[in-house]
Amino acid sequence: MRSRQNVWGLNVWRFNNNAGSFVRRANTFVLAPTVEQERILRDKATNCAKLWNEATYHKRQAYMNYQPIDWKCKDLYQKYSPLIDSATAQQIIRKSNESWRSFFALKKLALMALPAKTGIRIREELNIDLDDIDLENGEIKLKPNRKRDYSYIFLDDECKRVLRRWIDIRPKLAEPGENALFLNDRGVRMGKRSANLIIESYAEKAGLHDSEAEDDLSRKFTHHCFRHFFTIYMSDRNVPRDYVLELRGDRRKKQALDVYRHILKKKLRRVYLENSPQFGL
């Protein structure tokens, strides 16, 4: 007794020497497993899904409880390899690891790309909520603070691309109701210390930070270094001083003449987008 038939199509491209080009040849074949074969396939598919879900759950629990992540998943491999074969089990575990490593990389990339491309302060960055972000118009409205006059920062295409990728995977680890853009290991708003640890770890690998140099600031790399970089970069691009100050969000003592020298948001955005740092992200 056979189950319902499934028709599959396969397009094969072959090079035609006479025509000097590729031609497409369509092959059609029918999959008609028996009832027993279909049951075996469904059982394998179910066990594949279970292995993926358990691997994800174990990694999430380790991450949330500050424990080392078991990348090898030996217990899960021994449990499921007899059910779905060893090669498939290894591939599922490998794909699960790739997914989690990409998550960590995206969070760190977004955390560092935003200040490097906008000069934003660490408190301003960590206070950003999802509701503050307008990717369509390429801007973020920052929370009011005593150090900043201008409350908007602009996003170029590169920065929007990085943030969009991070925002897409962020809900996987966010606690219910948490609206912060950047999360710590417990799924709530990231603190200043956690952010600096991430930045210092990358800077140390690049030879830009020495954790043992307690008093030598020239051998330290912190979040504030991104602000220095942004300022120097924009100045080297001959962006007018008033525009750089406005983009940095510096609070200034305005004189009477400054009332007549107001910089329009539209013009400030244009100058920023024409000169924003590009990193090939």
HELIX and SHEET records of a PDB file:
HELIX    1   1 VAL A   35  MET A   64  1                                  30    
HELIX    2   2 LYS A   74  ILE A   84  1                                  11    
HELIX    3   3 SER A   86  THR A  118  1                                  33    
HELIX    4   4 ILE A  122  LEU A  126  1                                   5    
HELIX    5   5 LEU A  130  ASP A  132  5                                   3    
HELIX    6   6 ASP A  157  ILE A  169  1                                  13    
HELIX    7   7 ARG A  170  LYS A  172  5                                   3    
HELIX    8   8 LYS A  192  LYS A  205  1                                  14    
HELIX    9   9 LEU A  217  ARG A  219  5                                   3    
HELIX   10  10 HIS A  224  ASP A  236  1                                  13    
HELIX   11  11 ARG A  241  ARG A  248  1                                   8    
HELIX   12  12 ALA A  256  TYR A  260  5                                   5    
HELIX   13  13 LYS A  265  ASN A  275  1                                  11    
SHEET    1   A 2 ASN A   6  ASN A  16  0                                        
SHEET    2   A 2 SER A  21  LEU A  31 -1                                        
SHEET    1   B 3 ILE A 133  ASP A 134  0                                        
SHEET    2   B 3 GLU A 139  LYS A 141 -1                                        
SHEET    3   B 3 TYR A 152  PHE A 154 -1                                        
END                                                                             
